[in-house]
Amino acid sequence: MDFTNKPIEAISKFNSLGEITPLKIRLENDDQSFVTSTINSIIYVKDNNYAGINTIDYGCKICIEDREQLLELRYFVSDHKWTIRKVIY
């Protein structure tokens, strides 16, 4: 399954400073079924600004389809949308 730039649903928490931490993601599989995964750990967080579009990138370790994966999630600040930016091997 190709995860690159795939829109996802996410459950996240916000602390009192407004910092966002993703907790769970849900994405559509190739056979149009949904896969839910808990984020086991966050490796890094980076704030970005690409051509005026503010994003936050999260390097996350998850277990999906019985395999541990490293993914980079991207949160679009103004649109409040999540995507899987890329799979990190």
PDB file of N, CA, C and O in Angstrom:
ATOM      1  N   MET A   1       0.846  -1.177   0.000  1.00  0.00           N
ATOM      2  CA  MET A   1       0.000   0.000   0.000  1.00  0.00           C
ATOM      3  C   MET A   1       0.891   1.238   0.000  1.00  0.00           C
ATOM      4  O   MET A   1       1.855   1.323   0.761  1.00  0.00           O
ATOM      5  N   ASP A   2       0.558   2.191  -0.857  1.00  0.00           N
ATOM      6  CA  ASP A   2       1.314   3.436  -0.938  1.00  0.00           C
ATOM      7  C   ASP A   2       0.676   4.466  -0.015  1.00  0.00           C
ATOM      8  O   ASP A   2      -0.498   4.804  -0.171  1.00  0.00           O
ATOM      9  N   PHE A   3       1.452   4.966   0.948  1.00  0.00           N
ATOM     10  CA  PHE A   3       0.945   5.915   1.925  1.00  0.00           C
ATOM     11  C   PHE A   3       1.302   7.359   1.592  1.00  0.00           C
ATOM     12  O   PHE A   3       0.806   8.264   2.262  1.00  0.00           O
ATOM     13  N   THR A   4       2.134   7.616   0.599  1.00  0.00           N
ATOM     14  CA  THR A   4       2.668   8.941   0.338  1.00  0.00           C
ATOM     15  C   THR A   4       1.560   9.945   0.009  1.00  0.00           C
ATOM     16  O   THR A   4       0.728   9.705  -0.866  1.00  0.00           O
ATOM     17  N   ASN A   5       1.565  11.070   0.725  1.00  0.00           N
ATOM     18  CA  ASN A   5       0.600  12.167   0.560  1.00  0.00           C
ATOM     19  C   ASN A   5      -0.853  11.712   0.656  1.00  0.00           C
ATOM     20  O   ASN A   5      -1.722  12.234  -0.043  1.00  0.00           O
ATOM     21  N   LYS A   6      -1.104  10.754   1.509  1.00  0.00           N
ATOM     22  CA  LYS A   6      -2.446  10.204   1.683  1.00  0.00           C
ATOM     23  C   LYS A   6      -3.177  10.963   2.790  1.00  0.00           C
ATOM     24  O   LYS A   6      -2.670  11.061   3.907  1.00  0.00           O
ATOM     25  N   PRO A   7      -4.373  11.504   2.490  1.00  0.00           N
ATOM     26  CA  PRO A   7      -5.152  12.176   3.541  1.00  0.00           C
ATOM     27  C   PRO A   7      -5.602  11.153   4.591  1.00  0.00           C
ATOM     28  O   PRO A   7      -5.950  10.019   4.263  1.00  0.00           O
ATOM     29  N   ILE A   8      -5.589  11.572   5.838  1.00  0.00           N
ATOM     30  CA  ILE A   8      -5.965  10.677   6.932  1.00  0.00           C
ATOM     31  C   ILE A   8      -6.857  11.408   7.924  1.00  0.00           C
ATOM     32  O   ILE A   8      -6.941  12.637   7.923  1.00  0.00           O
ATOM     33  N   GLU A   9      -7.519  10.631   8.768  1.00  0.00           N
ATOM     34  CA  GLU A   9      -8.213  11.164   9.929  1.00  0.00           C
ATOM     35  C   GLU A   9      -7.272  10.999  11.112  1.00  0.00           C
ATOM     36  O   GLU A   9      -6.524  10.023  11.180  1.00  0.00           O
ATOM     37  N   ALA A  10      -7.303  11.942  12.043  1.00  0.00           N
ATOM     38  CA  ALA A  10      -6.407  11.868  13.198  1.00  0.00           C
ATOM     39  C   ALA A  10      -7.130  12.317  14.458  1.00  0.00           C
ATOM     40  O   ALA A  10      -7.976  13.211  14.429  1.00  0.00           O
ATOM     41  N   ILE A  11      -6.780  11.682  15.553  1.00  0.00           N
ATOM     42  CA  ILE A  11      -7.185  12.141  16.884  1.00  0.00           C
ATOM     43  C   ILE A  11      -5.929  12.707  17.517  1.00  0.00           C
ATOM     44  O   ILE A  11      -4.891  12.047  17.562  1.00  0.00           O
ATOM     45  N   SER A  12      -6.031  13.924  18.002  1.00  0.00           N
ATOM     46  CA  SER A  12      -4.860  14.573  18.597  1.00  0.00           C
ATOM     47  C   SER A  12      -5.267  15.307  19.863  1.00  0.00           C
ATOM     48  O   SER A  12      -6.449  15.538  20.119  1.00  0.00           O
ATOM     49  N   LYS A  13      -4.264  15.667  20.646  1.00  0.00           N
ATOM     50  CA  LYS A  13      -4.515  16.434  21.864  1.00  0.00           C
ATOM     51  C   LYS A  13      -3.745  17.743  21.777  1.00  0.00           C
ATOM     52  O   LYS A  13      -2.718  17.839  21.106  1.00  0.00           O
ATOM     53  N   PHE A  14      -4.261  18.736  22.464  1.00  0.00           N
ATOM     54  CA  PHE A  14      -3.647  20.058  22.537  1.00  0.00           C
ATOM     55  C   PHE A  14      -3.336  20.346  23.994  1.00  0.00           C
ATOM     56  O   PHE A  14      -4.174  20.122  24.868  1.00  0.00           O
ATOM     57  N   ASN A  15      -2.124  20.845  24.262  1.00  0.00           N
ATOM     58  CA  ASN A  15      -1.816  21.219  25.639  1.00  0.00           C
ATOM     59  C   ASN A  15      -2.180  22.687  25.870  1.00  0.00           C
ATOM     60  O   ASN A  15      -2.703  23.341  24.967  1.00  0.00           O
ATOM     61  N   SER A  16      -1.915  23.199  27.043  1.00  0.00           N
ATOM     62  CA  SER A  16      -2.304  24.575  27.389  1.00  0.00           C
ATOM     63  C   SER A  16      -1.540  25.624  26.597  1.00  0.00           C
ATOM     64  O   SER A  16      -1.952  26.784  26.559  1.00  0.00           O
ATOM     65  N   LEU A  17      -0.431  25.241  25.962  1.00  0.00           N
ATOM     66  CA  LEU A  17       0.335  26.166  25.123  1.00  0.00           C
ATOM     67  C   LEU A  17      -0.094  26.097  23.659  1.00  0.00           C
ATOM     68  O   LEU A  17       0.430  26.836  22.826  1.00  0.00           O
ATOM     69  N   GLY A  18      -1.039  25.220  23.342  1.00  0.00           N
ATOM     70  CA  GLY A  18      -1.522  25.078  21.982  1.00  0.00           C
ATOM     71  C   GLY A  18      -0.719  24.104  21.141  1.00  0.00           C
ATOM     72  O   GLY A  18      -0.940  24.012  19.934  1.00  0.00           O
ATOM     73  N   GLU A  19       0.212  23.370  21.751  1.00  0.00           N
ATOM     74  CA  GLU A  19       0.999  22.391  21.018  1.00  0.00           C
ATOM     75  C   GLU A  19       0.149  21.152  20.736  1.00  0.00           C
ATOM     76  O   GLU A  19      -0.616  20.705  21.591  1.00  0.00           O
ATOM     77  N   ILE A  20       0.293  20.603  19.526  1.00  0.00           N
ATOM     78  CA  ILE A  20      -0.520  19.482  19.071  1.00  0.00           C
ATOM     79  C   ILE A  20       0.295  18.193  19.147  1.00  0.00           C
ATOM     80  O   ILE A  20       1.463  18.154  18.760  1.00  0.00           O
ATOM     81  N   THR A  21      -0.349  17.138  19.657  1.00  0.00           N
ATOM     82  CA  THR A  21       0.263  15.816  19.688  1.00  0.00           C
ATOM     83  C   THR A  21      -0.713  14.825  19.078  1.00  0.00           C
ATOM     84  O   THR A  21      -1.788  14.604  19.636  1.00  0.00           O
ATOM     85  N   PRO A  22      -0.361  14.209  17.923  1.00  0.00           N
ATOM     86  CA  PRO A  22      -1.249  13.191  17.344  1.00  0.00           C
ATOM     87  C   PRO A  22      -1.224  11.921  18.198  1.00  0.00           C
ATOM     88  O   PRO A  22      -0.171  11.510  18.686  1.00  0.00           O
ATOM     89  N   LEU A  23      -2.397  11.308  18.371  1.00  0.00           N
ATOM     90  CA  LEU A  23      -2.516  10.102  19.194  1.00  0.00           C
ATOM     91  C   LEU A  23      -2.871   8.863  18.373  1.00  0.00           C
ATOM     92  O   LEU A  23      -2.299   7.793  18.580  1.00  0.00           O
ATOM     93  N   LYS A  24      -3.819   9.010  17.438  1.00  0.00           N
ATOM     94  CA  LYS A  24      -4.287   7.900  16.608  1.00  0.00           C
ATOM     95  C   LYS A  24      -4.530   8.406  15.202  1.00  0.00           C
ATOM     96  O   LYS A  24      -4.860   9.574  14.995  1.00  0.00           O
ATOM     97  N   ILE A  25      -4.363   7.506  14.229  1.00  0.00           N
ATOM     98  CA  ILE A  25      -4.705   7.844  12.853  1.00  0.00           C
ATOM     99  C   ILE A  25      -5.614   6.776  12.276  1.00  0.00           C
ATOM    100  O   ILE A  25      -5.617   5.632  12.730  1.00  0.00           O
ATOM    101  N   ARG A  26      -6.382   7.164  11.274  1.00  0.00           N
ATOM    102  CA  ARG A  26      -7.235   6.228  10.551  1.00  0.00           C
ATOM    103  C   ARG A  26      -7.135   6.577   9.073  1.00  0.00           C
ATOM    104  O   ARG A  26      -7.287   7.734   8.682  1.00  0.00           O
ATOM    105  N   LEU A  27      -6.876   5.556   8.260  1.00  0.00           N
ATOM    106  CA  LEU A  27      -6.748   5.788   6.834  1.00  0.00           C
ATOM    107  C   LEU A  27      -7.481   4.713   6.061  1.00  0.00           C
ATOM    108  O   LEU A  27      -7.785   3.642   6.587  1.00  0.00           O
ATOM    109  N   GLU A  28      -7.760   5.017   4.804  1.00  0.00           N
ATOM    110  CA  GLU A  28      -8.472   4.077   3.952  1.00  0.00           C
ATOM    111  C   GLU A  28      -7.475   3.174   3.253  1.00  0.00           C
ATOM    112  O   GLU A  28      -6.492   3.641   2.678  1.00  0.00           O
ATOM    113  N   ASN A  29      -7.737   1.885   3.308  1.00  0.00           N
ATOM    114  CA  ASN A  29      -6.892   0.867   2.715  1.00  0.00           C
ATOM    115  C   ASN A  29      -7.154   0.774   1.209  1.00  0.00           C
ATOM    116  O   ASN A  29      -8.074   1.416   0.703  1.00  0.00           O
ATOM    117  N   ASP A  30      -6.358  -0.014   0.494  1.00  0.00           N
ATOM    118  CA  ASP A  30      -6.559  -0.196  -0.949  1.00  0.00           C
ATOM    119  C   ASP A  30      -7.921  -0.810  -1.274  1.00  0.00           C
ATOM    120  O   ASP A  30      -8.487  -0.541  -2.333  1.00  0.00           O
ATOM    121  N   ASP A  31      -8.446  -1.631  -0.370  1.00  0.00           N
ATOM    122  CA  ASP A  31      -9.747  -2.261  -0.604  1.00  0.00           C
ATOM    123  C   ASP A  31     -10.900  -1.449   0.005  1.00  0.00           C
ATOM    124  O   ASP A  31     -11.974  -1.998   0.250  1.00  0.00           O
ATOM    125  N   GLN A  32     -10.689  -0.164   0.249  1.00  0.00           N
ATOM    126  CA  GLN A  32     -11.668   0.792   0.775  1.00  0.00           C
ATOM    127  C   GLN A  32     -12.145   0.466   2.189  1.00  0.00           C
ATOM    128  O   GLN A  32     -13.193   0.958   2.608  1.00  0.00           O
ATOM    129  N   SER A  33     -11.402  -0.347   2.927  1.00  0.00           N
ATOM    130  CA  SER A  33     -11.682  -0.543   4.341  1.00  0.00           C
ATOM    131  C   SER A  33     -10.805   0.424   5.137  1.00  0.00           C
ATOM    132  O   SER A  33      -9.798   0.918   4.629  1.00  0.00           O
ATOM    133  N   PHE A  34     -11.187   0.685   6.366  1.00  0.00           N
ATOM    134  CA  PHE A  34     -10.435   1.627   7.189  1.00  0.00           C
ATOM    135  C   PHE A  34      -9.499   0.893   8.133  1.00  0.00           C
ATOM    136  O   PHE A  34      -9.848  -0.146   8.694  1.00  0.00           O
ATOM    137  N   VAL A  35      -8.303   1.449   8.300  1.00  0.00           N
ATOM    138  CA  VAL A  35      -7.285   0.907   9.199  1.00  0.00           C
ATOM    139  C   VAL A  35      -7.018   1.963  10.257  1.00  0.00           C
ATOM    140  O   VAL A  35      -6.750   3.120   9.931  1.00  0.00           O
ATOM    141  N   THR A  36      -7.089   1.570  11.526  1.00  0.00           N
ATOM    142  CA  THR A  36      -6.822   2.487  12.634  1.00  0.00           C
ATOM    143  C   THR A  36      -5.539   2.052  13.323  1.00  0.00           C
ATOM    144  O   THR A  36      -5.294   0.862  13.518  1.00  0.00           O
ATOM    145  N   SER A  37      -4.724   3.036  13.689  1.00  0.00           N
ATOM    146  CA  SER A  37      -3.462   2.730  14.353  1.00  0.00           C
ATOM    147  C   SER A  37      -3.170   3.769  15.426  1.00  0.00           C
ATOM    148  O   SER A  37      -3.411   4.962  15.242  1.00  0.00           O
ATOM    149  N   THR A  38      -2.649   3.296  16.541  1.00  0.00           N
ATOM    150  CA  THR A  38      -2.202   4.179  17.615  1.00  0.00           C
ATOM    151  C   THR A  38      -0.762   4.577  17.354  1.00  0.00           C
ATOM    152  O   THR A  38       0.051   3.758  16.925  1.00  0.00           O
ATOM    153  N   ILE A  39      -0.453   5.825  17.613  1.00  0.00           N
ATOM    154  CA  ILE A  39       0.922   6.301  17.458  1.00  0.00           C
ATOM    155  C   ILE A  39       1.689   5.902  18.715  1.00  0.00           C
ATOM    156  O   ILE A  39       1.369   6.338  19.820  1.00  0.00           O
ATOM    157  N   ASN A  40       2.706   5.064  18.525  1.00  0.00           N
ATOM    158  CA  ASN A  40       3.480   4.553  19.656  1.00  0.00           C
ATOM    159  C   ASN A  40       4.449   5.588  20.203  1.00  0.00           C
ATOM    160  O   ASN A  40       4.596   5.723  21.418  1.00  0.00           O
ATOM    161  N   SER A  41       5.108   6.320  19.315  1.00  0.00           N
ATOM    162  CA  SER A  41       6.031   7.362  19.770  1.00  0.00           C
ATOM    163  C   SER A  41       6.224   8.396  18.668  1.00  0.00           C
ATOM    164  O   SER A  41       6.049   8.116  17.482  1.00  0.00           O
ATOM    165  N   ILE A  42       6.589   9.596  19.099  1.00  0.00           N
ATOM    166  CA  ILE A  42       6.897  10.683  18.172  1.00  0.00           C
ATOM    167  C   ILE A  42       8.397  10.910  18.239  1.00  0.00           C
ATOM    168  O   ILE A  42       8.941  11.201  19.305  1.00  0.00           O
ATOM    169  N   ILE A  43       9.065  10.777  17.098  1.00  0.00           N
ATOM    170  CA  ILE A  43      10.519  10.886  17.025  1.00  0.00           C
ATOM    171  C   ILE A  43      10.954  12.345  16.914  1.00  0.00           C
ATOM    172  O   ILE A  43      11.921  12.760  17.553  1.00  0.00           O
ATOM    173  N   TYR A  44      10.239  13.119  16.102  1.00  0.00           N
ATOM    174  CA  TYR A  44      10.584  14.532  15.937  1.00  0.00           C
ATOM    175  C   TYR A  44       9.348  15.346  15.542  1.00  0.00           C
ATOM    176  O   TYR A  44       8.348  14.805  15.071  1.00  0.00           O
ATOM    177  N   VAL A  45       9.449  16.643  15.745  1.00  0.00           N
ATOM    178  CA  VAL A  45       8.417  17.602  15.348  1.00  0.00           C
ATOM    179  C   VAL A  45       9.122  18.781  14.685  1.00  0.00           C
ATOM    180  O   VAL A  45      10.066  19.334  15.247  1.00  0.00           O
ATOM    181  N   LYS A  46       8.663  19.172  13.478  1.00  0.00           N
ATOM    182  CA  LYS A  46       9.261  20.299  12.757  1.00  0.00           C
ATOM    183  C   LYS A  46       8.162  21.239  12.273  1.00  0.00           C
ATOM    184  O   LYS A  46       7.186  20.802  11.664  1.00  0.00           O
ATOM    185  N   ASP A  47       8.328  22.534  12.548  1.00  0.00           N
ATOM    186  CA  ASP A  47       7.447  23.554  11.978  1.00  0.00           C
ATOM    187  C   ASP A  47       7.999  23.943  10.617  1.00  0.00           C
ATOM    188  O   ASP A  47       9.206  24.133  10.465  1.00  0.00           O
ATOM    189  N   ASN A  48       7.114  24.062   9.619  1.00  0.00           N
ATOM    190  CA  ASN A  48       7.531  24.411   8.268  1.00  0.00           C
ATOM    191  C   ASN A  48       6.646  25.506   7.702  1.00  0.00           C
ATOM    192  O   ASN A  48       5.515  25.711   8.144  1.00  0.00           O
ATOM    193  N   ASN A  49       7.188  26.208   6.711  1.00  0.00           N
ATOM    194  CA  ASN A  49       6.430  27.209   5.974  1.00  0.00           C
ATOM    195  C   ASN A  49       6.831  27.088   4.512  1.00  0.00           C
ATOM    196  O   ASN A  49       7.883  27.583   4.107  1.00  0.00           O
ATOM    197  N   TYR A  50       5.988  26.426   3.720  1.00  0.00           N
ATOM    198  CA  TYR A  50       6.236  26.242   2.293  1.00  0.00           C
ATOM    199  C   TYR A  50       5.337  27.183   1.508  1.00  0.00           C
ATOM    200  O   TYR A  50       4.120  27.003   1.479  1.00  0.00           O
ATOM    201  N   ALA A  51       5.930  28.181   0.875  1.00  0.00           N
ATOM    202  CA  ALA A  51       5.192  29.138   0.041  1.00  0.00           C
ATOM    203  C   ALA A  51       4.012  29.740   0.801  1.00  0.00           C
ATOM    204  O   ALA A  51       2.931  29.922   0.242  1.00  0.00           O
ATOM    205  N   GLY A  52       4.226  30.042   2.063  1.00  0.00           N
ATOM    206  CA  GLY A  52       3.184  30.665   2.880  1.00  0.00           C
ATOM    207  C   GLY A  52       2.206  29.695   3.509  1.00  0.00           C
ATOM    208  O   GLY A  52       1.262  30.130   4.169  1.00  0.00           O
ATOM    209  N   ILE A  53       2.395  28.397   3.331  1.00  0.00           N
ATOM    210  CA  ILE A  53       1.516  27.381   3.926  1.00  0.00           C
ATOM    211  C   ILE A  53       2.216  26.826   5.156  1.00  0.00           C
ATOM    212  O   ILE A  53       3.240  26.151   5.046  1.00  0.00           O
ATOM    213  N   ASN A  54       1.662  27.113   6.328  1.00  0.00           N
ATOM    214  CA  ASN A  54       2.246  26.643   7.587  1.00  0.00           C
ATOM    215  C   ASN A  54       1.840  25.187   7.827  1.00  0.00           C
ATOM    216  O   ASN A  54       0.663  24.830   7.778  1.00  0.00           O
ATOM    217  N   THR A  55       2.853  24.365   8.088  1.00  0.00           N
ATOM    218  CA  THR A  55       2.613  22.962   8.397  1.00  0.00           C
ATOM    219  C   THR A  55       3.466  22.556   9.592  1.00  0.00           C
ATOM    220  O   THR A  55       4.442  23.225   9.934  1.00  0.00           O
ATOM    221  N   ILE A  56       3.086  21.462  10.213  1.00  0.00           N
ATOM    222  CA  ILE A  56       3.875  20.844  11.272  1.00  0.00           C
ATOM    223  C   ILE A  56       4.072  19.389  10.869  1.00  0.00           C
ATOM    224  O   ILE A  56       3.100  18.675  10.621  1.00  0.00           O
ATOM    225  N   ASP A  57       5.331  18.944  10.803  1.00  0.00           N
ATOM    226  CA  ASP A  57       5.654  17.574  10.438  1.00  0.00           C
ATOM    227  C   ASP A  57       6.016  16.787  11.692  1.00  0.00           C
ATOM    228  O   ASP A  57       6.755  17.265  12.553  1.00  0.00           O
ATOM    229  N   TYR A  58       5.480  15.567  11.777  1.00  0.00           N
ATOM    230  CA  TYR A  58       5.709  14.683  12.914  1.00  0.00           C
ATOM    231  C   TYR A  58       6.297  13.371  12.413  1.00  0.00           C
ATOM    232  O   TYR A  58       5.671  12.688  11.604  1.00  0.00           O
ATOM    233  N   GLY A  59       7.469  13.014  12.871  1.00  0.00           N
ATOM    234  CA  GLY A  59       8.028  11.693  12.616  1.00  0.00           C
ATOM    235  C   GLY A  59       7.482  10.755  13.670  1.00  0.00           C
ATOM    236  O   GLY A  59       7.768  10.920  14.856  1.00  0.00           O
ATOM    237  N   CYS A  60       6.693   9.764  13.252  1.00  0.00           N
ATOM    238  CA  CYS A  60       5.977   8.909  14.197  1.00  0.00           C
ATOM    239  C   CYS A  60       6.258   7.437  13.956  1.00  0.00           C
ATOM    240  O   CYS A  60       6.467   7.004  12.823  1.00  0.00           O
ATOM    241  N   LYS A  61       6.258   6.679  15.038  1.00  0.00           N
ATOM    242  CA  LYS A  61       6.373   5.231  14.965  1.00  0.00           C
ATOM    243  C   LYS A  61       4.999   4.657  15.280  1.00  0.00           C
ATOM    244  O   LYS A  61       4.423   4.926  16.335  1.00  0.00           O
ATOM    245  N   ILE A  62       4.473   3.843  14.325  1.00  0.00           N
ATOM    246  CA  ILE A  62       3.157   3.230  14.504  1.00  0.00           C
ATOM    247  C   ILE A  62       3.252   1.754  14.132  1.00  0.00           C
ATOM    248  O   ILE A  62       4.227   1.312  13.524  1.00  0.00           O
ATOM    249  N   CYS A  63       2.232   1.008  14.506  1.00  0.00           N
ATOM    250  CA  CYS A  63       2.110  -0.383  14.087  1.00  0.00           C
ATOM    251  C   CYS A  63       0.880  -0.452  13.188  1.00  0.00           C
ATOM    252  O   CYS A  63      -0.244  -0.223  13.634  1.00  0.00           O
ATOM    253  N   ILE A  64       1.113  -0.774  11.902  1.00  0.00           N
ATOM    254  CA  ILE A  64       0.016  -0.825  10.943  1.00  0.00           C
ATOM    255  C   ILE A  64       0.163  -2.095  10.105  1.00  0.00           C
ATOM    256  O   ILE A  64       1.254  -2.431   9.644  1.00  0.00           O
ATOM    257  N   GLU A  65      -0.948  -2.786   9.923  1.00  0.00           N
ATOM    258  CA  GLU A  65      -0.966  -4.054   9.201  1.00  0.00           C
ATOM    259  C   GLU A  65       0.071  -5.029   9.763  1.00  0.00           C
ATOM    260  O   GLU A  65       0.786  -5.684   9.005  1.00  0.00           O
ATOM    261  N   ASP A  66       0.150  -5.121  11.066  1.00  0.00           N
ATOM    262  CA  ASP A  66       1.056  -6.024  11.794  1.00  0.00           C
ATOM    263  C   ASP A  66       2.536  -5.754  11.547  1.00  0.00           C
ATOM    264  O   ASP A  66       3.370  -6.640  11.735  1.00  0.00           O
ATOM    265  N   ARG A  67       2.865  -4.535  11.128  1.00  0.00           N
ATOM    266  CA  ARG A  67       4.267  -4.148  10.931  1.00  0.00           C
ATOM    267  C   ARG A  67       4.499  -2.797  11.589  1.00  0.00           C
ATOM    268  O   ARG A  67       3.635  -1.920  11.572  1.00  0.00           O
ATOM    269  N   GLU A  68       5.684  -2.650  12.168  1.00  0.00           N
ATOM    270  CA  GLU A  68       6.053  -1.352  12.724  1.00  0.00           C
ATOM    271  C   GLU A  68       6.533  -0.468  11.578  1.00  0.00           C
ATOM    272  O   GLU A  68       7.368  -0.881  10.774  1.00  0.00           O
ATOM    273  N   GLN A  69       6.004   0.742  11.509  1.00  0.00           N
ATOM    274  CA  GLN A  69       6.333   1.675  10.437  1.00  0.00           C
ATOM    275  C   GLN A  69       6.773   3.004  11.035  1.00  0.00           C
ATOM    276  O   GLN A  69       6.307   3.407  12.101  1.00  0.00           O
ATOM    277  N   LEU A  70       7.669   3.669  10.338  1.00  0.00           N
ATOM    278  CA  LEU A  70       8.008   5.046  10.644  1.00  0.00           C
ATOM    279  C   LEU A  70       7.381   5.902   9.559  1.00  0.00           C
ATOM    280  O   LEU A  70       7.669   5.727   8.375  1.00  0.00           O
ATOM    281  N   LEU A  71       6.523   6.828   9.966  1.00  0.00           N
ATOM    282  CA  LEU A  71       5.817   7.693   9.036  1.00  0.00           C
ATOM    283  C   LEU A  71       6.083   9.142   9.373  1.00  0.00           C
ATOM    284  O   LEU A  71       6.369   9.481  10.521  1.00  0.00           O
ATOM    285  N   GLU A  72       5.988   9.999   8.369  1.00  0.00           N
ATOM    286  CA  GLU A  72       5.990  11.430   8.636  1.00  0.00           C
ATOM    287  C   GLU A  72       4.580  11.933   8.369  1.00  0.00           C
ATOM    288  O   GLU A  72       4.095  11.895   7.239  1.00  0.00           O
ATOM    289  N   LEU A  73       3.935  12.400   9.423  1.00  0.00           N
ATOM    290  CA  LEU A  73       2.606  12.993   9.316  1.00  0.00           C
ATOM    291  C   LEU A  73       2.759  14.484   9.127  1.00  0.00           C
ATOM    292  O   LEU A  73       3.661  15.099   9.697  1.00  0.00           O
ATOM    293  N   ARG A  74       1.883  15.070   8.329  1.00  0.00           N
ATOM    294  CA  ARG A  74       1.919  16.530   8.125  1.00  0.00           C
ATOM    295  C   ARG A  74       0.561  17.105   8.508  1.00  0.00           C
ATOM    296  O   ARG A  74      -0.480  16.650   8.035  1.00  0.00           O
ATOM    297  N   TYR A  75       0.595  18.110   9.371  1.00  0.00           N
ATOM    298  CA  TYR A  75      -0.607  18.831   9.792  1.00  0.00           C
ATOM    299  C   TYR A  75      -0.594  20.199   9.130  1.00  0.00           C
ATOM    300  O   TYR A  75       0.351  20.969   9.305  1.00  0.00           O
ATOM    301  N   PHE A  76      -1.650  20.506   8.363  1.00  0.00           N
ATOM    302  CA  PHE A  76      -1.795  21.810   7.722  1.00  0.00           C
ATOM    303  C   PHE A  76      -2.542  22.722   8.687  1.00  0.00           C
ATOM    304  O   PHE A  76      -3.729  22.530   8.952  1.00  0.00           O
ATOM    305  N   VAL A  77      -1.828  23.719   9.208  1.00  0.00           N
ATOM    306  CA  VAL A  77      -2.334  24.547  10.304  1.00  0.00           C
ATOM    307  C   VAL A  77      -3.590  25.310   9.898  1.00  0.00           C
ATOM    308  O   VAL A  77      -4.566  25.301  10.648  1.00  0.00           O
ATOM    309  N   SER A  78      -3.604  25.965   8.747  1.00  0.00           N
ATOM    310  CA  SER A  78      -4.758  26.793   8.383  1.00  0.00           C
ATOM    311  C   SER A  78      -5.966  25.959   7.955  1.00  0.00           C
ATOM    312  O   SER A  78      -7.105  26.386   8.145  1.00  0.00           O
ATOM    313  N   ASP A  79      -5.732  24.774   7.377  1.00  0.00           N
ATOM    314  CA  ASP A  79      -6.834  23.921   6.918  1.00  0.00           C
ATOM    315  C   ASP A  79      -7.280  22.898   7.952  1.00  0.00           C
ATOM    316  O   ASP A  79      -8.352  22.310   7.815  1.00  0.00           O
ATOM    317  N   HIS A  80      -6.467  22.677   8.992  1.00  0.00           N
ATOM    318  CA  HIS A  80      -6.742  21.675  10.026  1.00  0.00           C
ATOM    319  C   HIS A  80      -6.886  20.284   9.413  1.00  0.00           C
ATOM    320  O   HIS A  80      -7.778  19.525   9.790  1.00  0.00           O
ATOM    321  N   LYS A  81      -5.998  19.951   8.459  1.00  0.00           N
ATOM    322  CA  LYS A  81      -6.022  18.651   7.793  1.00  0.00           C
ATOM    323  C   LYS A  81      -4.722  17.909   8.064  1.00  0.00           C
ATOM    324  O   LYS A  81      -3.668  18.508   8.275  1.00  0.00           O
ATOM    325  N   TRP A  82      -4.833  16.584   8.051  1.00  0.00           N
ATOM    326  CA  TRP A  82      -3.685  15.698   8.262  1.00  0.00           C
ATOM    327  C   TRP A  82      -3.440  14.876   7.011  1.00  0.00           C
ATOM    328  O   TRP A  82      -4.385  14.478   6.330  1.00  0.00           O
ATOM    329  N   THR A  83      -2.160  14.616   6.700  1.00  0.00           N
ATOM    330  CA  THR A  83      -1.779  13.687   5.639  1.00  0.00           C
ATOM    331  C   THR A  83      -0.577  12.869   6.123  1.00  0.00           C
ATOM    332  O   THR A  83       0.153  13.275   7.028  1.00  0.00           O
ATOM    333  N   ILE A  84      -0.398  11.712   5.494  1.00  0.00           N
ATOM    334  CA  ILE A  84       0.859  10.999   5.652  1.00  0.00           C
ATOM    335  C   ILE A  84       1.763  11.547   4.559  1.00  0.00           C
ATOM    336  O   ILE A  84       1.509  11.333   3.374  1.00  0.00           O
ATOM    337  N   ARG A  85       2.803  12.244   4.946  1.00  0.00           N
ATOM    338  CA  ARG A  85       3.687  12.865   3.950  1.00  0.00           C
ATOM    339  C   ARG A  85       4.536  11.816   3.262  1.00  0.00           C
ATOM    340  O   ARG A  85       4.647  11.808   2.036  1.00  0.00           O
ATOM    341  N   LYS A  86       5.141  10.924   4.048  1.00  0.00           N
ATOM    342  CA  LYS A  86       5.976   9.875   3.472  1.00  0.00           C
ATOM    343  C   LYS A  86       6.200   8.774   4.502  1.00  0.00           C
ATOM    344  O   LYS A  86       5.990   8.952   5.702  1.00  0.00           O
ATOM    345  N   VAL A  87       6.631   7.641   3.987  1.00  0.00           N
ATOM    346  CA  VAL A  87       7.038   6.519   4.837  1.00  0.00           C
ATOM    347  C   VAL A  87       8.543   6.611   4.991  1.00  0.00           C
ATOM    348  O   VAL A  87       9.266   6.744   4.003  1.00  0.00           O
ATOM    349  N   ILE A  88       9.019   6.541   6.225  1.00  0.00           N
ATOM    350  CA  ILE A  88      10.447   6.600   6.523  1.00  0.00           C
ATOM    351  C   ILE A  88      10.913   5.171   6.785  1.00  0.00           C
ATOM    352  O   ILE A  88      10.377   4.502   7.669  1.00  0.00           O
ATOM    353  N   TYR A  89      11.866   4.710   6.057  1.00  0.00           N
ATOM    354  CA  TYR A  89      12.333   3.319   6.204  1.00  0.00           C
ATOM    355  C   TYR A  89      13.445   3.179   7.163  1.00  0.00           C
ATOM    356  O   TYR A  89      13.934   2.071   7.384  1.00  0.00           O
TER     357      TYR A  89
END
